[in-house]
Amino acid sequence: MKKYLYLLMLAGCLVTQAYSSPYSPHKPAAPQVTLEQQIARYVSYPSILKSTRLASVVVIQFRLNEASEVCQLKVFSQNDELNNSLLRQLTSKKLVGYGRVPDELYTVRLHFEP
């Protein structure tokens, strides 16, 4: 009889603890788009690379202003036409979810494939 009483008390404690925590439905987090993916949306395949038909990787560095827009952009490639094309395409483009830290320098690799 004591065993059943203890078992009933244990079950009661477990049930009350299970229902005591408030119900919070699981909200799946929206997949965060990386910095590289956001920048890739703004960049088209450069015409200078179309003629060579080669894959290329270009490194860029930039800062974001208070409005999360690209500023102080530097392109690290040896081709001036490619540099100017990327500068034109990316300057003042808004990046969502970044720019909270002032004066942070971002470095991104852009992969171009024919």
N, C-alpha and C positions, 0 to 999 in steps of 0.2 A: 504494500500500500504506500509506503514511504517512497518507493522508487517511482510510482506513478505520480505522486504529488510533486516530487522534484522534477520529473520530466515535464509535467504540465507547467510548472513555474519557469523552467528553462525555455520551453516553447513560447510562453507568454512574453518573456523578456525579449526573445529574438524577434517576435512579431512586432512588438511595440517599437523596437529599434529600427526595424525595416521601414515602418510607416512614419517614423518621426522626422526623417530627413525630407525636406520639401522637394517636390517633384520639379525638376528642371529638364525640359526636353532638350535632347541633343541637337544642337544647331550645327550642321556641318559648315566649317569655315570655307569661305570662297577661296578657290585656288588663287594664290597671289602670283601675279605675273612678274617675272624677274625683270631687272633693269635691261638686260640684253634683249629680251623679248619685246619690251616696249619700244626700244630704240629701233629694232629690226622692222617694226611696223612703219616707221617713218622713212626708212632708207630704201631706195630702189637700187637695183643692180647698176653700178656705174658703167657708163658707155665705154670708158677707157679699158675696162676689164672684159667687155664683150668682144673686143677685137682680138685679145690675147687668148680667150677661152681657157683661162687658168683659174684655179681656185686660189683665193687669197685671204689673208687675215690682216685686218687693219686695227690698230689700237688707237682708241680715242680717250682723252681725259677732259673732264668738264666739271663745272660747279653748277648748282641750282640756286636760283634767286628765291625771293620770298614767295613768289607765285608758282614755285616748282617748275620753272622753265629753264631750259638748258642755256647756260651762258659761259663765257670764258672757255670756249671749246678749242681744243688742240687735237689735230689729227697727226698721227705719227706714221707717215708713209713717205716714200721717196718721190712719189709722183704728185706734182703740183696740181694737175687737173683733178686727180682723185681727191686731194685735200680740199680744193675749192668746192667740188661737188658735195662732199659730205658736210662741209661748213654751211653751205647754202641749205641743204636738206634738214639739218638738225638744229640750227640756231633758233632759239625761242620756242622750241617744241616742249609741251607740257608732259611731265612724267608723274603719274599718279602713285602716291604712297611713298614718295621720297622727298627729300629737301627739308626734313625737320631739323636736321643739324646744320646750322649755318656754317658756311665756308668749308664744308666737307668736299674733298676732291674725290671724284668717282673715276674709275678706270674701267673701260669696257673693251672687250675684243669683239670685233665684227667679223663674221665669217661670210665670205662671198664665194658662191659656187656657181659655175656656169649651168 
